């Protein structure tokens, strides 16, 4: 097996939480409010429910092949050449996703934090940290997630208790004032990011200690991450209102800027940025790791560490040319990404599950 290390279900839950939060925590409220207006939080709940259904699909596949990666059982179910072709497409999906995540980070830093810093420098610096994190294997960088998750949850708790003085309950009224159709329309991009992207975690399922608690761990992780997205969407509407939330590129960053207790607890948007760097670090790390594992499985490599540097160098280039500007990205994320991620996150997994059932593949094989 390519990966020698093993992780526990508790660690897998933490990775799932951080991956689900990922980049969505900063940009999702804007897209939700654009279509669903004051019902953005309802659209976030709808997206989470669909996400949990997708998790059940991934578990149904992964638990039938407990010792095999996604690329390995693609080849087993579809034959050598078709299976390799599908695996190569999955590699492209994971790699493009990694490039988009890295570009999200670069855009945020170049527009909000270090305005005069070249985009390429930001990408290279952050990617170097990612490569250093995964060069020692899955088990090592997973342990670091146990250190950072409490800090992520602590800040969200602080936001929840420090913002009520600025909330206006009238901002969420009338509930479903425009009907349910805008809510469904708003939830679609959220289903695309992050829930359909959870298919990435199928590449690390074989390295999780297979116990009866694996399914519960996966569902719990997505539920926690999705609930935080719901909370941040609700807070954005309550504090900023749907009009301001929909035009802000990073509503949750603006939300943290509103926190002011006396004259000593201010400028907490810097902490929000730090928390986002943590969640996006783990999402990017998992995407790059999944790309390397998939490529290694396609070419039957026994070691994948030598892939990280060339993949990282290619990722810097792709992240810069992925999209020319933020307006293009918004159109791409809202109109195209759902169908692209839906192909790899829903259609192909359904096909794999159908083939596995037809061939009577069970968890014992």
Order of alpha helices (4+ residues) and beta strands (2+ residues): alpha-alpha-alpha-alpha-alpha-alpha-alpha-alpha-alpha-alpha-alpha-alpha-alpha-alpha-alpha
